[in-house]
Amino acid sequence: MLAQIIKLISEVNGKKDIKQDLTPKDRARMIIDKFDTDGDRKLSKQEFISGCLNNSELRKLLTP
């Protein structure tokens, strides 16, 4: 589901992908791996928000 959200946000913003070698699914896995602070392989709302606030590349993807 996160991969679908990333793909749709990229399309809406008119951006393909910041890193051309990453598919939305790869990017979603990278985000989960990086932002999952409690190690449960799931992102809570707070983990996602904190991760986005601290990652400039993802902020570029999410903002128009």
N, C-alpha and C positions, 0 to 999 in steps of 0.2 A: 504494500500500500504506500509506503514512504517513497518507493521508486516512482510510482504513478504520480504522486504529488509533485515530486521534483521535476519530472518530465513536463507536467502541465504548467507549472510555474515558469519553467524555462521557455515554453512555447508562448505563454501569455506575455512574458517580458520581451519576446523577440530575440532571445538568446538561445543558441543551440546548446552549448555546454562549455563551461569555462575551461575545463581540461578535455580536449577532444578524445583522449584515450579512455575516458570513463563513461560507461553507459549509466542511465539513471539507476539501474539496479546495482551497479558497482558503487556508485556514489552513495546510495542508501546504505549499503553494507559498511562503507567507510565511515559514514556519519554515525551509525549505530555503534561501530567498534570504538570510535573516538569519544563519543558523548555519553556512553553507557557507564556512568560512574559507579553504579552498584554491582555491575557484572552479571545482571540477570538476562542479558541479550535482548532487552526490551528498552525502549525509551519512554520515560515518564514525560509528562508535559514540562516539568521543571528541568529535567536533563536536557530536553530539546531547546528550551528557551535559553538556558545558561550556555549551552554549546553554541547556539547561533550568535549570542551576544559576544562571544569570545573568538569567533572565527570570521575573519574579514572576507574570505573567499565565499563562504556560504551566505554571508550578508549580501554580497554582490549578486548572487544568484537569486536571492529572495526579494530584493528591492528593485522597483522599476527604474 
